[in-house]
Every structure is written in structure tokens, then in C-alpha cells.
Amino acid sequence: MTSQHLLIITGAKNKPDLARRVSPGLRISLITRQEMWHTVWDMEKFERVIVLPDDTGDAEWLALARTIHALDPIDAVGNFTEKDLDKAAAIAADLDINWHSAETVQAVGDKFWMRRRLLETGVDETPCEVVTSPEDLREAAERLGYPLICKPRRGISSQGISRLAGPEDLDGAFAWSSGGTRDLDSTDLIVERFHAGDEYSVECLSEDGRHLVVSITKKFADREHFVELGHVVPAPLDPQTTTRIADTVTRMLDALGVRDTATHTEIILTGDAVRIVETHLRPGGDRITNMVAAVTGVDMPDAAARRYLGQSVLAEAEKAVAAYETASDKQCAAIRYAMPSTVGRVTAVEGVEAASKLPGVQEVTVMKKPGSELTQLTGSGARAGFAWALGASQEEATARAQAAVDELRFEVEPGTP
């Protein structure tokens, strides 16, 4: 049997190893751009790597993919990031390779387009408008009413999210959210109704248009900038609420045309309503997939790679989820983040070994190593470290993760906020 050839668009890191694990002998080519060059690890593991200037147009991406295809026929296209999904969709369509449609990529990546589609299909009627100036924001706020959320139209990683309680927040919100558009493909912002309630993420697998909710995660976030501070898997929910969430998320995936991938969807449960915050054509981050795999036995990144390569994953995942739901000795998992309050340069970090030896702890990672700068908690990149742990209940897993984080001690040379 001839080995397959995978073309990865933009992101790499450990993904070549992941893809080869599910398809031994796989050949991999990569087209990326200068901004994402740091994600290319282990150059020798690629058949070829092409690096483009950041402003390269679609025509050149297509031409290069066609050239590779002519030399070494491409069987599959993959993109494991939130960058250049439109390029991957265009290349897959041009080469007649099964992948997300351009319409689905736009619906998922463009939060205003997503809102329009969910409104049209009756999945979520949250009002939303595009704003490009402080005056736009003021006029939209008058129409929509407070409280509101302002954020980048194509935002990622909790960047530039502002809550507007009233008119006094307008100027600061626009400036903050505009700052969050750095390195994004659009400087547009959106403003939408703020929903108060508990926050969750939903991990799904889709195959040929069929969807399986693998796990629902309870999220704990900072209330000012909505930076995620911790998660627990599975979320402590009653069966009726779980069913309601699953129904809403699967209807959303249908509405957006998602058919074959692993997805990570963020929601807010407010009263009896399930409100969609956003979704992503990739597995979740923040070690959520590690915790889901440890608890349910379903490896979401592995499944995503297998779907890109045309392998079936849903039946196996359904059996694993069913086995977990009926098990008498369920495991739970939780992650907590370290957020030192001092602003300045890290000079030393202690307690990692002690934290790692605590009961149930699976991983302790320091993100702000000596020489790094601790800043105010305004985005995911400001978090200093984390620990995740297993336990016999959500409470035990959370307590174990928190105990490990509490062992971490950051020595800081104070600086200016």
C-alpha cells in the first residue's frame, strides 16, 4: 500500500509526529508563512517546507500547492491552528480533497458571520454588530442595550475582550479591544449582548456530518478580561442540562457546515438557554484534550489527525464515551493556573518538584521561567504556570490541581505594571 502525502498549512510543532503515529510512512509537506515560522519543529521530518511572506496572496499559495501536487500527489490537507484556514480550504477545494468548505471556515473564523448564521437557523439569537470606531460602538450600544461584550471580530486566546456595563465603559472598551487585534487578519470589532452565567467548553468529534459530544468541561475565568483560570472534566451537570447543551452545540455544527473534524466550542449557560460564545475547527487547548483523554480514553488531537487522513474515528469514540458514562469508578480531571499578583521580571521559580509529587498530579508546567516578564492578567499569555490532576470527583481533582499550583513560588524583581 502506497503511503499517504499530507500537506500541512501554516502550523506544525508536534503535529508531524502525531500524523505519522496514525499513518506510518506518511509523507508531509508544509507551506507556512514567516509569522508562523517558529511553529516549525524538526525540519528533517518534512518532505519539503515552503515559507512565504506574511502578505502573500491566495494565488501564490494555490500555485505552490499545485506544484507540490504535480511532483508528489497530495492525498490530504491539514491545519491544526486558527491561522490560514481560508488558505487550506482554497487549496483543498482546488485539489478536490475533502476538507472544510470556505463557507464553514468563514463562519467559524468570523464571529459576526457566525452570529448571522446562528440567528438565521434559530440556534442562537444573540444580537451582534460590527464596529470600526468609538462612535460606531456608542451607536451600537444604544441600539443593543447594556451589558455588552466588545471583542475582535476574528479574535483568539481571550485577546481584547471588554465588558461594557454602561456608557462610561465605551472609550476604554474600544481602545482595549482594538489593541487585541494585533497580529490578526482584521481590525474590525464586534459588540454583542453579554450573557451572565456559568461557562463551559464542549469537545466534539464529527464524521461525515455526524456529531458526538465527547466531553463537557466547566470553565473558570477572570471576570474582567475573561482569561481562563481553570477547568474541570467532566463538568458537574445533570442529565437534562447535558442533553440541552449537546443538542444546541450539534445544531450549531450543522448550521455552520462542520462535517469532519474535532471541534472546541465555548458556551454560556444562562437560565434555560444555551448561548454559543464561539467555536473552533480544532481540539481544545489548555490541556483540556489531555484531561479528556485521561478521563474518557478519547484522544481528540489523534482523532482530528485521523479524520484529516480519511480514517474513521466515531464508532471507537462512541464506545469509549459509553463505557465512561456507565463506569462505576469514574475519574475526573482538573487544571488550575498560577497567577502571581506581582508585576516584574521572574528571577527564580521554586516548588515544581514538590508539586509534581502530590497525589493525583499528572503535570506541572512553568510558563514564566526566570528572565520572563510577569504582567497584568489581560490574556492567556500572562498566566505563569499550571498543574493538572486526576481525582475520584470533580472536587478532589480540583483540590489536587490547586494544591500543586500553590506549591509554585515565583521570585520576582518588581517592575512597572
PEFENNOR-V277312 format. One record per pair of residues at least 24 apart in sequence whose ideal C-beta (glycine too) atoms are under 6 Angstrom apart, sorted by the first residue. I is the first residue (numbers start at 0). J is the second residue. D is the distance in whole Angstrom. If there is no record, write none. Layout:
((I	J	D) (I	J	D))
//
This chain:
((2	26	6) (3	74	4) (4	71	6) (4	73	5) (4	74	5) (5	75	5) (5	77	6) (6	73	5) (6	76	5) (7	77	5) (8	78	5) (8	83	5) (8	86	6) (8	87	4) (9	35	5) (9	80	6) (9	82	5) (9	83	4) (10	38	5) (10	79	5) (10	80	3) (11	38	5) (11	39	5) (12	38	5) (12	40	6) (14	79	5) (15	44	5) (17	300	6) (17	304	5) (18	304	5) (21	304	5) (21	305	5) (22	308	5) (28	67	5) (30	63	6) (57	89	6) (60	86	5) (61	93	6) (64	90	4) (68	94	6) (75	307	5) (75	308	5) (77	307	4) (81	155	5) (84	108	6) (100	256	6) (102	256	6) (103	255	6) (103	256	4) (103	257	6) (106	255	4) (107	255	6) (107	278	6) (107	280	5) (108	153	6) (110	152	6) (110	189	6) (111	152	6) (111	189	5) (116	254	6) (117	254	6) (120	254	4) (122	250	5) (122	251	5) (122	254	5) (123	275	5) (125	191	6) (125	192	5) (126	192	5) (127	189	6) (127	191	4) (128	190	6) (129	187	6) (129	189	6) (130	188	5) (130	190	5) (131	187	6) (133	173	5) (136	169	6) (136	173	5) (136	190	6) (137	169	5) (139	190	5) (146	193	4) (147	190	5) (147	193	5) (148	191	6) (148	193	5) (149	176	5) (149	188	6) (149	190	5) (150	176	6) (151	179	5) (151	180	5) (151	183	6) (151	188	6) (152	185	5) (152	187	4) (152	189	5) (153	183	5) (153	184	6) (153	185	5) (154	179	6) (156	379	5) (157	225	5) (157	226	5) (157	378	5) (157	379	5) (158	378	5) (160	224	6) (160	225	5) (194	267	5) (194	269	5) (194	274	5) (196	267	5) (196	268	5) (196	269	3) (197	268	5) (198	267	5) (199	234	6) (199	266	5) (200	265	5) (200	283	6) (201	248	5) (201	264	5) (202	283	6) (202	291	6) (202	299	6) (203	262	5) (204	261	6) (204	302	5) (204	316	5) (205	257	6) (205	258	6) (205	259	6) (205	260	6) (206	313	4) (208	258	5) (210	249	4) (210	252	5) (211	313	6) (211	316	6) (211	317	6) (212	245	4) (213	297	5) (213	320	6) (214	291	5) (214	295	6) (216	287	6) (221	376	6) (224	377	5) (226	376	6) (226	379	6) (227	285	6) (228	336	5) (229	334	6) (229	335	4) (230	287	6) (230	334	5) (231	333	4) (231	393	5) (231	397	6) (232	290	5) (232	291	6) (232	294	5) (232	332	5) (235	393	5) (243	273	6) (244	273	5) (247	273	4) (251	275	6) (259	306	5) (260	303	6) (260	306	6) (261	299	5) (261	302	6) (261	303	4) (286	334	5) (286	387	5) (290	332	4) (293	332	6) (294	330	5) (294	332	5) (295	319	6) (295	320	6) (295	323	5) (330	389	5) (331	390	5) (331	392	6) (331	393	5) (331	396	4) (332	389	5) (332	396	5) (333	396	4) (333	397	4) (333	400	4) (334	385	6) (334	387	4) (334	400	6) (335	400	4) (335	401	5) (335	404	5) (336	382	5) (336	385	5) (337	383	4) (337	384	4) (337	404	5) (337	407	5) (338	376	6) (339	373	6) (339	383	5) (339	409	5) (341	411	4) (342	373	6) (342	414	6) (342	416	5) (343	373	6) (343	411	5) (343	412	5) (343	413	4) (343	414	4) (344	372	6) (344	412	5) (345	369	5) (345	371	5) (345	409	6) (345	411	6) (346	410	5) (346	412	5) (347	410	4) (348	409	6) (349	408	5) (350	406	4) (350	407	5) (350	408	5) (353	406	5) (354	386	6) (354	403	4) (354	406	4) (357	402	6) (357	403	5) (359	388	4) (359	389	5) (359	390	5) (359	399	4) (360	386	6) (360	388	5) (360	403	5) (361	387	6) (361	388	6) (362	387	6) (363	403	6) (373	411	6) (375	416	6) (383	409	6))
//
